[in-house]
């Protein structure tokens, strides 16, 4: 089975690309075109892995290219997206173009190519907004608390429309907060770890009280593959979550304990979201995932953090610990 994987150059995409190859899938991996002939994190793959992956450049905003690229594939896993919430405050139109229209182009390519047996569209727990009840299952209401989350709600609903209107075999995969090696400094865990490993005594943070449900990236990738393998998941929206939550303050204190017990937290106003935009609580229900697939998490938060700390320690030079990355 051949998989067309969009967003393969990114954090989650590169881990999923490796996991798919290790599971025996052929992979055509799409990276956003650039003039440097770079394939993002796929450039760091081992030589053995590189020869097993068909790497291509392109842009999900181009419907003609997407239609062409999927012609020899059996499955589409769509991860390509603009994801940074703070940047969505300054460039909302770009989020609509990439996240909504890009997803539309992928769905239309699947509709036009009857060889496509499955389409997995990547959502985000941000579509739920602040929890109205916990744990948050797939019936939780949607709330666009940022232009990013609004664009992902639009993409999800377009995916649902193509399943209901045109019988495109869509599954909406909704990971809660993913972390691990290769994640950029715009995310909470790598920015905390990198500041601590750099020896900073004052660790800059935004709000401390919001909670998140963290998945280690290898478990997130395994969740995608488990959903793909199950014939019960077509037409479904499925959370990938741990059914646990931790506040940003608790997370920071745990990392301080592990890395530099002398460090102190300092609130940086630049890192604080607008009050009505801050998602106060994300705490996911993974019941459907466990019922419809054979997924079994291999990592706890503690073991995932240990692997992430070790990787960032070896790659600290890629993080600018003195700069707020949006």
C-alpha positions as CSV (number, residue, x, y, z in Angstrom):
1,X,0.0,0.0,0.0
2,X,1.4,3.4,-1.0
3,X,0.8,6.4,1.2
4,X,0.9,10.0,0.1
5,X,1.9,11.9,3.2
6,X,1.6,15.7,3.2
7,X,3.6,17.8,5.7
8,X,6.2,15.0,5.9
9,X,9.0,17.5,6.5
10,X,7.6,18.7,9.8
11,X,7.8,17.5,13.4
12,X,5.0,15.0,13.5
13,X,5.1,14.3,9.7
14,X,8.8,13.2,9.8
15,X,8.2,10.8,12.7
16,X,5.1,9.4,11.0
17,X,7.0,9.0,7.7
18,X,9.6,6.8,9.5
19,X,6.9,4.8,11.3
20,X,5.0,4.1,8.1
21,X,8.2,2.9,6.4
22,X,9.0,0.7,9.4
23,X,5.5,-0.8,9.1
24,X,6.1,-1.8,5.5
25,X,4.3,1.0,3.6
26,X,5.6,2.7,0.5
27,X,5.6,6.5,1.2
28,X,5.5,9.4,-1.2
29,X,6.4,12.3,1.2
30,X,5.5,15.8,0.3
31,X,7.6,18.8,1.6
32,X,6.7,22.4,0.9
33,X,8.7,23.6,-2.1
34,X,11.7,25.8,-1.3
35,X,14.6,27.1,-3.5
36,X,17.2,25.4,-1.2
37,X,16.1,21.9,-2.2
38,X,15.6,21.1,1.4
39,X,13.2,18.5,2.8
40,X,13.0,19.6,6.4
41,X,13.5,17.0,9.0
42,X,13.6,14.3,6.3
43,X,17.1,15.6,5.5
44,X,18.2,14.1,8.8
45,X,17.0,10.6,8.0
46,X,19.5,7.8,7.8
47,X,20.7,6.9,4.3
48,X,18.8,3.6,4.7
49,X,15.6,5.5,5.5
50,X,16.1,8.0,2.7
51,X,16.3,5.4,-0.1
52,X,12.9,4.0,1.1
53,X,11.1,7.3,0.9
54,X,10.0,9.0,-2.3
55,X,10.5,12.7,-1.4
56,X,8.7,15.3,-3.5
57,X,8.3,19.1,-3.3
58,X,5.0,20.8,-3.7
59,X,2.3,22.9,-2.1
60,X,-1.2,21.7,-0.9
61,X,-2.5,25.1,-2.1
62,X,-2.1,23.8,-5.7
63,X,-5.1,21.7,-6.6
64,X,-3.7,20.5,-9.9
65,X,-0.4,19.3,-8.4
66,X,-2.3,17.5,-5.6
67,X,-4.5,15.7,-8.1
68,X,-1.4,14.6,-10.1
69,X,0.7,13.5,-7.0
70,X,-2.0,11.1,-5.6
71,X,-2.6,9.2,-8.9
72,X,-0.2,6.3,-8.0
73,X,-1.2,6.2,-4.3
74,X,-3.7,4.2,-2.3
75,X,-3.9,6.3,0.9
76,X,-3.6,10.0,1.8
77,X,-2.5,11.1,5.2
78,X,-2.8,14.9,5.3
79,X,-0.7,16.7,7.9
80,X,0.4,19.8,6.0
81,X,-0.8,23.0,7.8
82,X,0.2,26.3,9.3
83,X,0.1,25.5,13.0
84,X,1.5,28.3,15.2
85,X,-1.3,30.0,17.1
86,X,0.5,33.3,17.7
87,X,1.3,33.7,14.0
88,X,-2.3,33.2,13.2
89,X,-3.1,36.4,14.9
90,X,-1.0,38.3,12.4
91,X,-1.6,36.3,9.2
92,X,-5.1,34.8,9.4
93,X,-5.6,34.7,5.6
94,X,-2.6,32.5,5.2
95,X,-4.2,30.0,7.6
96,X,-7.4,29.9,5.5
97,X,-5.4,29.4,2.3
98,X,-3.3,26.5,3.7
99,X,-5.5,24.8,6.2
100,X,-9.0,25.1,4.7
101,X,-8.3,25.4,0.9
102,X,-5.3,23.1,1.1
103,X,-7.5,20.4,2.8
104,X,-10.2,21.0,0.2
105,X,-7.6,20.4,-2.6
106,X,-6.6,17.1,-0.9
107,X,-10.2,16.0,-0.6
108,X,-10.9,16.9,-4.2
109,X,-7.8,14.9,-5.3
110,X,-9.1,11.9,-3.4
111,X,-12.6,12.3,-4.9
112,X,-11.1,12.4,-8.4
113,X,-8.9,9.4,-7.9
114,X,-10.9,6.2,-7.2
115,X,-7.7,4.3,-6.3
116,X,-7.6,6.2,-3.0
117,X,-9.0,3.8,-0.4
118,X,-8.4,6.0,2.8
119,X,-7.9,9.7,3.6
120,X,-6.8,10.7,7.1
121,X,-7.2,14.4,7.7
122,X,-5.2,15.8,10.7
123,X,-7.2,17.9,13.1
124,X,-6.2,19.4,16.4
125,X,-7.6,19.5,20.0
126,X,-7.6,23.3,19.6
127,X,-10.8,23.0,17.6
128,X,-12.6,22.3,20.9
129,X,-11.4,25.4,22.6
130,X,-11.5,25.5,26.4
131,X,-13.1,22.4,27.8
132,X,-16.8,22.6,28.6
133,X,-16.6,19.2,30.2
134,X,-13.9,16.6,30.7
135,X,-12.6,14.3,29.5
136,X,-13.3,15.9,26.1
137,X,-14.7,13.3,23.7
138,X,-15.4,13.7,20.0
139,X,-18.9,15.1,20.6
140,X,-17.5,18.2,22.5
141,X,-18.6,21.5,20.9
142,X,-16.2,23.4,18.6
143,X,-15.0,26.9,19.4
144,X,-12.7,29.0,17.3
145,X,-10.6,30.7,19.9
146,X,-7.8,31.7,17.5
147,X,-7.7,32.1,13.7
148,X,-5.7,28.9,13.7
149,X,-8.3,26.8,15.5
150,X,-11.1,28.4,13.3
151,X,-9.2,27.4,10.1
152,X,-8.9,23.8,11.4
153,X,-12.6,23.7,12.3
154,X,-13.2,24.7,8.7
155,X,-10.9,22.0,7.4
156,X,-12.5,19.3,9.6
157,X,-16.0,20.3,8.5
158,X,-14.9,20.2,4.8
159,X,-13.6,16.7,5.4
160,X,-16.9,15.7,6.9
161,X,-18.8,17.2,4.0
162,X,-16.7,15.2,1.5
163,X,-17.4,12.0,3.4
164,X,-21.2,12.7,3.6
165,X,-21.6,14.3,0.2
166,X,-19.3,12.3,-2.0
167,X,-18.5,9.2,0.0
168,X,-14.8,10.0,0.2
169,X,-13.4,7.5,2.8
170,X,-12.3,10.2,5.3
171,X,-11.2,9.8,8.9
172,X,-10.5,12.9,11.0
173,X,-7.6,12.3,13.3
174,X,-7.4,14.7,16.2
175,X,-4.2,14.6,18.2
176,X,-4.0,16.4,21.5
177,X,-0.7,18.2,22.2
178,X,2.2,16.3,20.7
179,X,5.8,16.7,21.9
180,X,9.1,15.1,21.3
181,X,12.4,15.3,19.3
182,X,12.4,17.7,16.3
183,X,9.7,20.0,17.7
184,X,10.4,23.7,17.1
185,X,11.1,26.3,19.8
186,X,7.6,27.8,19.3
187,X,6.1,25.0,21.5
188,X,6.1,24.9,25.3
189,X,8.1,21.8,26.0
190,X,11.1,22.5,23.8
191,X,11.3,26.1,24.7
192,X,11.4,25.2,28.4
193,X,13.9,22.4,28.0
194,X,16.2,24.5,25.8
195,X,16.2,27.4,28.2
196,X,17.0,25.1,31.1
197,X,19.7,23.2,29.2
198,X,21.3,26.5,28.2
199,X,21.7,27.3,31.9
200,X,19.2,30.1,32.1
201,X,18.3,30.9,35.7
202,X,15.1,32.7,34.7
203,X,12.7,30.7,32.5
204,X,10.4,32.8,30.4
205,X,6.8,31.6,30.1
206,X,3.3,32.7,29.4
207,X,0.2,31.7,31.4
208,X,0.9,29.0,34.0
209,X,-2.6,27.8,34.8
210,X,-3.8,26.3,31.4
211,X,-3.7,22.5,31.2
212,X,-2.9,20.2,28.3
213,X,-3.0,16.6,27.4
214,X,0.4,15.6,26.0
215,X,1.1,12.8,23.6
216,X,4.7,11.7,22.9
217,X,5.3,12.0,19.2
218,X,6.0,8.3,18.6
219,X,2.7,7.4,20.2
220,X,0.9,10.0,18.0
221,X,2.5,8.4,14.9
222,X,1.4,4.9,16.2
223,X,-2.1,6.3,16.7
224,X,-2.3,7.4,13.0
225,X,-1.2,3.9,11.8
226,X,-3.6,2.1,14.1
227,X,-6.5,4.3,12.8
228,X,-5.3,3.6,9.2
229,X,-5.3,-0.2,9.8
230,X,-8.8,-0.3,11.2
231,X,-11.7,-0.6,8.8
232,X,-14.0,0.7,11.6
233,X,-12.6,4.2,11.5
234,X,-13.9,5.5,8.1
235,X,-16.3,8.4,8.6
236,X,-15.2,8.9,12.2
237,X,-13.5,11.7,14.1
238,X,-11.0,10.2,16.6
239,X,-9.0,11.8,19.4
240,X,-5.4,10.7,20.0
241,X,-5.2,11.6,23.7
242,X,-3.8,10.2,27.0
243,X,-6.8,11.0,29.2
244,X,-4.4,12.9,31.5
245,X,-3.8,16.7,32.0
246,X,-1.0,18.8,33.4
247,X,-0.8,22.5,33.9
248,X,1.9,24.6,32.3
249,X,3.2,25.5,35.7
250,X,3.3,21.9,36.9
251,X,5.1,21.0,33.6
252,X,7.7,23.7,34.1
253,X,8.4,22.7,37.6
254,X,8.9,19.1,36.7
255,X,11.4,20.1,34.0
256,X,13.1,22.5,36.4
257,X,13.4,19.6,38.9
258,X,14.9,17.3,36.3
259,X,17.3,19.8,34.6
260,X,18.1,22.8,36.9
261,X,16.5,23.0,40.3
262,X,17.8,26.5,40.8
263,X,15.9,28.0,37.9
264,X,12.9,30.3,38.5
265,X,9.8,31.0,36.3
266,X,9.4,34.5,35.0
267,X,6.2,35.6,33.2
268,X,6.9,37.1,29.7
269,X,3.8,39.2,28.6
270,X,4.7,38.5,24.9
271,X,4.0,34.8,25.5
272,X,0.6,35.4,27.1
273,X,-2.4,34.8,24.7
274,X,-5.3,37.3,24.5
275,X,-7.6,36.4,27.4
276,X,-10.6,35.3,25.2
277,X,-8.2,33.3,23.0
278,X,-6.4,31.3,25.7
279,X,-7.6,27.7,25.8
280,X,-7.7,27.1,29.5
281,X,-8.1,23.4,29.6
282,X,-7.5,20.5,27.2
283,X,-8.1,17.0,28.6
284,X,-8.9,14.4,26.0
285,X,-11.0,11.2,26.0
286,X,-9.3,8.4,24.1
287,X,-12.2,5.9,24.4
288,X,-13.0,5.8,20.7
289,X,-9.4,5.3,19.7
290,X,-9.1,2.3,22.0
291,X,-12.4,0.8,21.0
292,X,-12.0,1.1,17.2
293,X,-8.3,0.2,16.9
294,X,-5.6,-1.9,18.5
295,X,-3.6,1.2,19.6
296,X,-1.6,1.0,22.8
297,X,0.5,3.8,24.1
298,X,4.1,3.0,24.7
299,X,5.2,6.1,26.5
300,X,4.3,8.0,29.7
301,X,4.8,11.8,30.0
302,X,7.9,11.1,32.1
303,X,9.5,8.7,29.6
304,X,8.6,10.9,26.7
305,X,10.1,14.0,28.4
306,X,13.3,12.0,29.2
307,X,13.8,11.2,25.4
308,X,13.0,14.7,24.5
309,X,15.5,16.2,27.0
310,X,18.2,13.8,25.7
311,X,17.5,14.8,22.0
312,X,17.5,18.6,22.7
313,X,20.7,18.3,24.7
314,X,22.3,16.8,21.6
315,X,20.8,19.5,19.3
316,X,20.7,22.6,21.5
317,X,22.4,24.7,18.8
318,X,19.2,24.8,16.7
319,X,17.3,26.6,19.5
320,X,17.6,30.4,20.1
321,X,16.9,30.5,23.9
322,X,17.0,34.3,24.0
323,X,14.2,34.8,21.4
324,X,10.4,34.2,21.6
325,X,9.5,32.1,18.5
326,X,6.0,32.5,17.2
